[in-house]
């Protein structure tokens, strides 16, 4: 949760927000994470490499969506066994479900602790 908070509140995230508003691609480095914005990405985000992810337009729909998207991508980066491997559909679905469950719990706890803006 600390890393997600750092990412969401970082000055570099403002660069990505501006890129989203303009519909332009951008990549920033936040800590040891490479995070990009891709205007043509159909979903909220996509994990890439072993240290980064791309955000799509849906991620910037609200501050809640952005925070949950960052939490989910960090969960995938930290716990996925599918990144860099050929995952079966069943394994990928199980990882997606685990990440979604984590996100809801972490976001709810973060709100209770006034962690998120």
Number of C-alpha atoms within 10 A of each C-alpha: 18 9 14 21 16 13 20 19 14 13 11 16 20 12 16 22 16 15 19 21 12 10 14 13 17 18 18 15 13 17 10 8 16 16 23 23 28 22 20 12 14 12 13 21 22 18 17 16 10 14 14 19 22 23 29 23 21 17 22 19 11 10 13 14 14 21 22 21 23 26 26 25 25 22 20 22 20 12 13 19 14 14 16 10 8 10 12 10 9 9 14 16 12 12 18 16 12 16 19 18 12 16 22 14 10 16 18 14 14 16 11 10 9 9 14 18 11
